[in-house]
Amino acid sequence: MSGLNIVAIAKAFAGRPVLDDVSLSLEPGERLALVGPSGCGKSTLLRIVAGLESPDRGRIEIDDIDVTDVPTHRRGVGMVFQDDQLFPHLDVADNVAFALRVRGVGRAERTRRVAELLGLVGLGHLAEAHVGQLSGGEAKRVALARSLAIAPRVLLLDEPLTGLDRERHDSLMTELGSILDAMGRETGTSVLLVTHDPAEADFLAGRVVRLTDRRDREVANPVIEGSDEPGDRQP
C-alpha cells in the first residue's frame, strides 16, 4: 500500500528486546500517534523508520518501496527531534534551507521555498534571526519548517512539544495541528508522532496506538481512540 508500512519490526539492544514484531500502516496524509512510557520503544521505532537505526528483523516501506536498507537522506523522510537540533552557526533561513542546499537546489528556488515554509509556521519575520535568539516555541517551529523543506513523504515527530510550559505547549499544539492539516491537504504527507501525553496524541492525530512493553503491545491491530478529525478538538 502507499504511505508508510512498518512490517514486523524487531529490535534489541545488548540482548534486551525493545521492539518485537511491530507492524503499522499509515495511509497518505494520515496522522498516527504512538503513546506509552519511557523505554517502550517509541523513539527507537521512529529512528528505524528514519534510517538512523537498523532493525534486527522486518522492513520499512514508503509508497510501496522497501527502504529498509536505503540511507536516511534518500528515504524522503523528515524528522523533528526532541531537542530541535538546529545549527547554531546559521540563521533561521539558512537552517531551513540547509537540506535544499545539500541537494543542489538553486538559490532562487531555495529563497522561494524558505519564505513559503517560514510563512507556513508563522516565522517569516525572523528569517534573519540567530537561532540563539529564539524562544523554545519558535525554535520548534523552525525545526518543523526545516523538516518540511524536502517535501517529505513521511514526517516523524519525536516529542515535538516537550520542554515547553503549559501555556506555550497548548498554543503551539494548536498551531502545529493547523500546520499539519494544511500540509496533509497539500502534500499527502503521512505523520508518525511519538508522545507520552495522551491529550497531545488525541489532539494531533487521527489514530492513537499505545505501546507498553513487548509482551503487551496493541500494535498489530491498533486501537482507534476517537474518530473525530484532528483540529476539531480543544487543547
C-alpha positions as CSV (number, residue, x, y, z in Angstrom):
1,M,0.0,0.0,0.0
2,S,1.1,3.6,-0.5
3,G,2.0,5.7,2.5
4,L,4.1,4.2,5.3
5,N,4.1,0.5,6.0
6,I,6.0,-0.9,9.0
7,V,6.3,-4.7,8.8
8,A,7.2,-7.0,11.7
9,I,9.9,-4.8,13.0
10,A,12.1,-6.3,15.8
11,K,15.0,-4.6,17.6
12,A,17.1,-5.5,20.6
13,F,19.9,-3.6,22.4
14,A,22.6,-5.6,24.2
15,G,20.4,-8.7,24.1
16,R,17.3,-6.8,25.5
17,P,14.3,-6.9,23.1
18,V,12.8,-3.4,22.7
19,L,10.5,-4.0,19.7
20,D,9.1,-7.4,18.8
21,D,7.2,-7.9,15.5
22,V,5.7,-4.4,15.4
23,S,3.5,-3.7,12.4
24,L,1.7,-0.5,11.5
25,S,0.4,1.1,8.3
26,L,-0.4,4.8,7.6
27,E,-2.3,6.0,4.5
28,P,-1.0,9.1,2.7
29,G,-2.0,12.1,4.7
30,E,-2.8,10.1,7.8
31,R,-1.6,11.1,11.3
32,L,-0.9,8.4,13.9
33,A,0.4,8.9,17.4
34,L,2.4,6.4,19.4
35,V,2.0,6.8,23.2
36,G,3.5,4.9,26.1
37,P,6.0,5.1,28.9
38,S,9.7,5.8,28.5
39,G,11.6,2.7,27.3
40,C,8.8,1.1,25.4
41,G,10.4,1.6,22.0
42,K,8.5,4.6,20.6
43,S,11.6,6.7,19.7
44,T,13.5,3.6,18.5
45,L,10.7,2.8,16.1
46,L,10.9,6.4,14.7
47,R,14.7,6.1,14.3
48,I,14.2,2.8,12.4
49,V,11.7,4.5,10.1
50,A,14.1,7.4,9.6
51,G,17.0,5.0,8.9
52,L,19.0,6.1,11.9
53,E,18.8,2.6,13.4
54,S,18.7,-0.7,11.6
55,P,16.1,-3.3,12.6
56,D,17.1,-6.8,13.5
57,R,14.1,-8.1,11.5
58,G,11.3,-6.7,9.4
59,R,11.1,-3.9,6.8
60,I,10.1,-0.4,6.2
61,E,8.1,0.6,3.1
62,I,7.3,4.1,1.8
63,D,4.9,4.3,-1.1
64,D,5.3,0.6,-1.8
65,I,9.1,0.8,-1.9
66,D,11.2,-1.2,0.6
67,V,13.6,1.4,2.1
68,T,14.9,-0.7,4.9
69,D,18.5,-0.5,3.6
70,V,18.1,2.9,1.9
71,P,20.2,5.7,3.5
72,T,18.4,8.3,5.6
73,H,18.9,11.2,3.1
74,R,17.3,9.1,0.3
75,R,14.1,8.0,2.1
76,G,12.0,11.1,1.7
77,V,11.6,11.3,5.5
78,G,11.6,14.4,7.6
79,M,12.1,14.2,11.4
80,V,11.8,16.7,14.2
81,F,13.8,15.6,17.3
82,Q,13.0,16.4,21.0
83,D,15.9,18.9,21.2
84,D,15.3,20.5,17.8
85,Q,19.0,20.2,16.7
86,L,19.2,23.5,14.9
87,F,22.6,24.6,13.6
88,P,23.8,27.3,16.0
89,H,26.1,29.0,13.4
90,L,23.3,29.5,10.9
91,D,20.4,32.0,11.0
92,V,16.7,30.8,10.8
93,A,16.5,31.0,7.0
94,D,19.8,29.1,6.5
95,N,18.7,26.4,8.9
96,V,15.5,25.8,6.9
97,A,17.5,25.9,3.6
98,F,20.2,23.5,4.7
99,A,18.8,20.3,3.1
100,L,17.9,22.2,-0.1
101,R,21.4,23.5,-0.4
102,V,22.8,20.0,0.2
103,R,20.6,18.7,-2.6
104,G,21.9,21.4,-5.0
105,V,18.7,23.4,-5.2
106,G,19.3,26.8,-6.8
107,R,19.4,30.0,-4.8
108,A,16.2,31.4,-6.2
109,E,14.2,28.3,-5.6
110,R,15.7,28.0,-2.1
111,T,14.7,31.5,-1.3
112,R,11.2,30.9,-2.5
113,R,10.8,27.6,-0.6
114,V,12.2,29.0,2.6
115,A,9.9,32.0,2.5
116,E,7.0,29.7,1.9
117,L,7.9,27.4,4.8
118,L,8.6,30.2,7.3
119,G,5.2,31.7,6.3
120,L,3.6,28.4,7.0
121,V,4.9,28.2,10.5
122,G,4.4,32.0,11.1
123,L,8.1,33.0,11.3
124,G,8.6,35.0,8.1
125,H,9.7,38.0,10.2
126,L,12.5,36.0,11.8
127,A,14.3,34.8,8.7
128,E,17.5,36.6,9.5
129,A,17.4,36.0,13.3
130,H,20.1,34.0,15.0
131,V,18.7,30.7,16.4
132,G,20.1,31.6,19.8
133,Q,17.6,34.5,20.0
134,L,14.6,32.2,19.5
135,S,12.1,31.2,22.2
136,G,11.5,27.5,22.7
137,G,8.3,27.5,20.7
138,E,10.0,29.5,17.8
139,A,12.9,27.0,17.7
140,K,10.5,24.1,17.4
141,R,8.7,25.8,14.6
142,V,12.0,26.4,12.8
143,A,12.8,22.7,13.2
144,L,9.4,21.8,11.7
145,A,9.9,24.1,8.8
146,R,13.4,22.6,8.1
147,S,12.0,19.1,8.2
148,L,9.4,20.0,5.6
149,A,11.9,21.7,3.2
150,I,12.4,18.5,1.2
151,A,8.6,17.8,0.9
152,P,8.9,14.5,2.8
153,R,6.5,11.6,2.1
154,V,6.7,10.8,5.8
155,L,7.1,13.2,8.7
156,L,8.4,11.9,12.1
157,L,7.8,13.9,15.2
158,D,9.6,12.8,18.4
159,E,8.1,14.5,21.4
160,P,7.9,17.8,19.4
161,L,6.4,19.9,22.2
162,T,8.5,18.7,25.1
163,G,10.2,21.2,27.3
164,L,7.5,24.0,27.0
165,D,5.5,25.5,29.8
166,R,1.8,24.6,29.6
167,E,0.7,27.9,28.0
168,R,3.2,27.7,25.2
169,H,2.6,24.0,24.9
170,D,-1.1,24.4,24.3
171,S,-0.6,27.4,22.0
172,L,2.0,25.6,19.8
173,M,-0.1,22.4,19.8
174,T,-3.0,24.3,18.3
175,E,-0.6,25.9,15.7
176,L,1.0,22.6,14.9
177,G,-2.4,21.0,14.3
178,S,-3.2,23.7,11.8
179,I,0.1,23.3,10.1
180,L,-0.2,19.6,9.8
181,D,-3.8,20.0,8.5
182,A,-2.5,22.3,5.7
183,M,0.4,20.0,4.9
184,G,-1.8,16.9,4.7
185,R,-4.2,18.6,2.3
186,E,-1.4,20.0,0.1
187,T,1.2,17.1,0.0
188,G,-0.4,13.9,1.4
189,T,2.5,13.5,3.8
190,S,1.9,10.8,6.4
191,V,2.8,11.8,10.0
192,L,4.0,9.5,12.8
193,L,4.1,11.2,16.2
194,V,5.7,10.0,19.4
195,T,4.5,11.4,22.7
196,H,4.0,10.5,26.3
197,D,1.0,12.9,26.5
198,P,-2.4,11.2,25.6
199,A,-4.1,14.5,25.3
200,E,-1.5,15.7,22.8
201,A,-1.8,12.5,20.9
202,D,-5.6,12.8,20.7
203,F,-5.5,16.4,19.6
204,L,-2.8,16.0,16.9
205,A,-3.6,12.5,15.5
206,G,-6.5,10.7,13.9
207,R,-5.4,7.4,15.3
208,V,-3.6,6.5,18.5
209,V,-1.6,3.4,19.2
210,R,-0.5,2.6,22.8
211,L,2.8,0.9,23.4
212,T,3.5,-0.7,26.8
213,D,6.2,-3.4,26.8
214,R,7.0,-6.0,24.2
215,R,4.7,-8.6,25.8
216,D,1.6,-6.4,25.9
217,R,1.6,-4.2,22.8
218,E,-1.5,-3.1,20.9
219,V,0.2,-2.7,17.5
220,A,-0.6,-5.5,15.1
221,N,-4.2,-4.4,15.3
222,P,-4.1,-0.8,16.5
223,V,-6.8,0.6,18.7
224,I,-8.5,3.7,17.3
225,E,-9.0,6.1,20.2
226,G,-11.6,8.6,18.9
227,S,-12.8,9.2,15.3
228,D,-13.2,12.9,15.2
229,E,-10.9,14.9,13.0
230,P,-7.7,16.5,14.4
231,G,-8.1,20.2,14.7
232,D,-11.7,19.9,15.9
233,R,-10.5,19.1,19.4
234,Q,-9.7,21.5,22.1
235,P,-6.3,21.6,23.8
